[in-house]
Each structure stands twice: as C-alpha cells, then as structure tokens.
C-alpha cells in the first residue's frame, strides 16, 4: 500500500461523467474534502465548493468548519459558495427523529435536505454534475448518501449525481494525510446537536472526557 500514500501516489485522471468538466462539490468539512479536492484539481475539473450544512451545531462549530474549507479553496483556487445556515428549516425537517441513531432516518432526512439544495443550485447555475464529500468518511453509510444524492439529482433534467467511491485506492488514508499536512481542524462528532449529545453520552459512559470544540489535535 506504500504506492497509495500521498508522497508516492501518482494521481490518475478521473473519468468525469460529463463532457463538460464542471463540478459543484457539496462539502461538509475540510478533512473530508481535502483528498477529493486535490483529486479533481489534478484532473483539471473546474470545481466550485458548495457549503450548505445547516445541521452543524452550534454556530461556532459551523464557522470553524466553514473557514477551514474557505482556506483550502483559496489554496487550490476553487470558488467557494457559502449557502444559508437555515437551522430552523433543518430542525423542522427532522422533527420527530431526534432519537434516531446515527445512520438512521434522521441522517437520511439531513442528507436529503442538503443535497436537494445543492442539486437546485447546480441546476440553476449550469453545473452538469454535483457530488458530495460525505461519502469518503468510513463513519458514513455510502449507500445511504448515494441514494440521497440520486434522489436530489432526479428532481432536475440532465443533472448528474457523481457517485464516485472516493474511499477506494487509498482515498480514505490520503484524506487523513492531507488533514495532518494542512493542520485541518478535525471535528469529533458528525455535526448536529443530536450527534454531539450521543457522542458525549458515549464518552461519559466510557470514562472519556467530553468533546472540546475548536482544538486541532492532528500530530
């Protein structure tokens, strides 16, 4: 696997699902986005990062994650779109699902909301393809994410959801390497108030300290 490490890896040109190499990339955070952003940049794909994550709680956490994305976009020369932080709509969308487990129905509703907005922006602004960074994380259910992405794309004629498996060929490992290299802030919970609640509950039950936001702990 040494040849798949960042220092040894020769990036192949990605097979893009459209003749026009223009991508709207929904990003959840810089650690997940880093490997994907470098991969599409190396393939000459014109990429705009779309940050729409009203699930992230609290607002201080949202701002930290957003600014990490902004900095890396500037480094790569990508355009960045800061979408609305419409938390009221998010809470309305997942009402009644507050006690669902991670990867459950609450997460599906959350993905649907974020991808519907991403797909709408793509369709209204002449992006032939949209994708998300969420699937690179091994903590996520890729089938759940891709199903939401396809549902969102199917609302619009001729819009493609790119379901590329960013984890394969060492992608998840390079994601961590890039995060360490860039000294990204690495969150310790998915994002929403309920994932924060449940993660801290698990930590307290296992004699671990509660999450402290805003600390960069990559070595």
C-alpha positions as CSV (number, residue, x, y, z in Angstrom):
1,X,0.0,0.0,0.0
2,X,3.1,2.3,0.1
3,X,2.3,3.3,-3.5
4,X,-1.1,4.7,-2.4
5,X,0.4,7.1,0.2
6,X,0.3,10.7,-0.7
7,X,4.1,11.1,-1.2
8,X,4.2,8.2,-3.7
9,X,0.8,8.4,-5.3
10,X,0.6,9.3,-9.0
11,X,-3.0,10.5,-9.4
12,X,-4.8,9.0,-12.4
13,X,-7.1,11.3,-14.4
14,X,-10.6,10.8,-13.1
15,X,-13.3,9.7,-15.6
16,X,-15.8,12.5,-15.3
17,X,-19.4,11.7,-16.0
18,X,-19.9,14.7,-18.3
19,X,-18.2,16.1,-21.4
20,X,-18.1,19.5,-19.7
21,X,-15.7,19.2,-16.8
22,X,-17.6,21.4,-14.4
23,X,-18.5,20.2,-10.9
24,X,-20.5,21.6,-7.9
25,X,-19.0,19.8,-4.9
26,X,-21.0,19.8,-1.7
27,X,-18.6,19.9,1.2
28,X,-19.2,19.0,4.8
29,X,-15.8,19.8,6.2
30,X,-12.2,20.3,5.1
31,X,-10.9,16.9,6.4
32,X,-13.4,15.1,4.2
33,X,-12.9,17.5,1.3
34,X,-9.1,17.6,1.1
35,X,-8.4,14.4,-0.8
36,X,-11.4,14.9,-3.1
37,X,-10.5,18.5,-3.9
38,X,-6.9,17.5,-4.7
39,X,-8.1,14.7,-6.9
40,X,-10.5,16.8,-9.0
41,X,-7.9,19.6,-9.3
42,X,-5.3,17.1,-10.6
43,X,-7.8,16.0,-13.3
44,X,-8.5,19.6,-14.4
45,X,-12.1,19.6,-13.3
46,X,-13.5,23.1,-12.8
47,X,-14.8,22.8,-9.3
48,X,-16.9,25.0,-7.1
49,X,-17.3,24.1,-3.4
50,X,-20.8,24.5,-2.0
51,X,-21.0,24.7,1.8
52,X,-24.6,24.0,2.8
53,X,-24.7,22.4,6.3
54,X,-27.5,23.8,8.5
55,X,-27.2,20.6,10.6
56,X,-23.9,21.7,12.2
57,X,-24.3,22.8,15.8
58,X,-23.5,25.2,17.4
59,X,-22.8,28.1,15.1
60,X,-19.3,28.4,16.5
61,X,-18.6,24.9,15.2
62,X,-20.2,25.7,11.9
63,X,-17.9,28.7,11.4
64,X,-14.8,26.8,12.3
65,X,-15.6,24.1,9.7
66,X,-16.6,26.7,7.1
67,X,-13.4,28.7,7.5
68,X,-11.2,25.6,7.1
69,X,-13.0,24.9,3.8
70,X,-12.5,28.5,2.7
71,X,-8.8,28.4,3.3
72,X,-8.2,25.3,1.4
73,X,-10.3,26.6,-1.5
74,X,-8.2,29.6,-1.7
75,X,-5.1,27.5,-1.7
76,X,-6.3,25.4,-4.7
77,X,-8.0,28.3,-6.5
78,X,-11.5,26.9,-6.2
79,X,-14.6,29.1,-5.9
80,X,-16.5,28.8,-2.7
81,X,-20.2,29.3,-2.1
82,X,-21.4,30.0,1.4
83,X,-25.0,28.9,1.5
84,X,-27.6,29.7,4.1
85,X,-27.3,28.5,7.7
86,X,-31.1,27.9,7.9
87,X,-31.2,25.9,11.1
88,X,-34.9,26.4,11.6
89,X,-35.7,24.6,8.4
90,X,-33.3,21.8,9.4
91,X,-35.0,21.3,12.8
92,X,-38.4,21.3,11.1
93,X,-37.2,18.7,8.6
94,X,-36.0,16.2,11.2
95,X,-38.7,16.8,13.8
96,X,-39.7,13.6,15.5
97,X,-36.4,11.9,14.6
98,X,-34.4,13.4,17.5
99,X,-33.6,10.0,19.0
100,X,-32.8,8.1,15.8
101,X,-29.4,6.5,15.8
102,X,-26.5,7.6,13.6
103,X,-27.1,6.3,10.0
104,X,-30.8,6.1,10.7
105,X,-33.7,8.0,9.3
106,X,-32.6,11.3,10.8
107,X,-29.4,11.2,8.8
108,X,-31.4,10.3,5.6
109,X,-33.6,13.4,6.1
110,X,-30.5,15.5,6.7
111,X,-28.7,14.3,3.6
112,X,-31.9,14.8,1.5
113,X,-32.2,18.4,2.7
114,X,-28.6,19.3,2.0
115,X,-28.4,17.6,-1.4
116,X,-31.7,19.0,-2.6
117,X,-30.3,22.5,-2.1
118,X,-27.0,21.5,-3.7
119,X,-28.8,20.0,-6.7
120,X,-31.0,23.0,-7.1
121,X,-28.0,25.3,-7.1
122,X,-26.3,23.1,-9.7
123,X,-29.4,23.1,-11.9
124,X,-29.9,26.8,-11.7
125,X,-26.3,27.7,-12.4
126,X,-25.4,25.4,-15.3
127,X,-23.4,22.7,-13.4
128,X,-23.9,19.4,-15.2
129,X,-22.7,17.4,-12.3
130,X,-22.8,17.6,-8.5
131,X,-21.2,15.4,-5.9
132,X,-20.5,15.4,-2.1
133,X,-17.5,14.9,0.1
134,X,-19.6,13.0,2.7
135,X,-19.0,9.5,1.3
136,X,-15.3,9.4,1.9
137,X,-15.8,9.0,5.6
138,X,-15.9,5.4,6.8
139,X,-18.2,6.6,9.5
140,X,-20.9,7.1,6.9
141,X,-23.1,4.7,5.0
142,X,-22.2,5.2,1.4
143,X,-25.4,3.6,0.1
144,X,-27.5,6.0,2.2
145,X,-25.5,9.0,0.9
146,X,-25.7,8.0,-2.7
147,X,-29.4,7.2,-2.5
148,X,-30.0,10.8,-1.3
149,X,-27.7,12.2,-3.9
150,X,-29.5,10.4,-6.7
151,X,-33.0,11.4,-5.4
152,X,-31.8,15.0,-5.4
153,X,-30.4,14.9,-8.9
154,X,-33.5,13.2,-10.3
155,X,-35.5,16.3,-9.5
156,X,-33.8,18.1,-12.3
157,X,-33.5,17.3,-16.0
158,X,-30.0,16.4,-17.2
159,X,-28.3,16.8,-13.8
160,X,-25.9,14.0,-12.8
161,X,-25.0,13.0,-9.3
162,X,-21.5,11.6,-9.3
163,X,-21.3,8.6,-7.0
164,X,-17.6,8.0,-7.3
165,X,-16.2,5.9,-4.5
166,X,-13.6,8.3,-3.0
167,X,-12.5,5.7,-0.4
168,X,-11.0,3.3,-2.9
169,X,-7.4,3.1,-3.8
170,X,-6.3,4.6,-0.5
171,X,-8.5,7.6,-0.6
172,X,-9.5,7.5,3.0
173,X,-5.9,7.2,4.1
174,X,-4.8,10.1,1.9
175,X,-7.7,12.1,3.4
176,X,-6.0,11.8,6.8
177,X,-2.6,12.5,5.4
178,X,-3.8,15.7,3.9
179,X,-5.6,16.7,7.0
180,X,-2.4,16.3,9.0
181,X,-0.3,18.2,6.4
182,X,-2.8,21.1,6.3
183,X,-3.3,21.0,10.0
184,X,-7.1,21.0,9.5
185,X,-9.4,21.3,12.4
186,X,-10.8,17.8,12.9
187,X,-14.3,17.6,14.4
188,X,-15.0,14.8,16.9
189,X,-18.7,14.4,16.0
190,X,-20.7,14.4,12.8
191,X,-22.2,17.8,13.3
192,X,-25.8,18.0,14.6
193,X,-26.8,18.7,18.2
194,X,-28.0,15.1,18.5
195,X,-24.7,13.6,17.3
196,X,-23.0,15.8,19.8
197,X,-25.4,14.7,22.5
198,X,-24.9,11.0,21.7
199,X,-21.2,11.2,21.3
200,X,-20.8,12.9,24.7
201,X,-23.2,10.4,26.3
202,X,-21.0,7.5,25.0
203,X,-17.8,9.3,26.2
204,X,-19.2,9.8,29.7
205,X,-20.3,6.1,29.8
206,X,-16.8,5.1,28.9
207,X,-14.9,7.4,31.3
208,X,-13.7,9.7,28.5
209,X,-13.8,13.5,28.5
210,X,-16.5,15.4,26.8
211,X,-15.8,17.0,23.4
212,X,-13.9,20.3,23.4
213,X,-14.6,22.1,20.2
214,X,-12.1,24.2,18.3
215,X,-9.0,22.2,19.1
216,X,-6.7,21.0,16.4
217,X,-5.4,17.6,17.5
218,X,-3.6,16.2,14.5
219,X,0.0,15.5,15.3
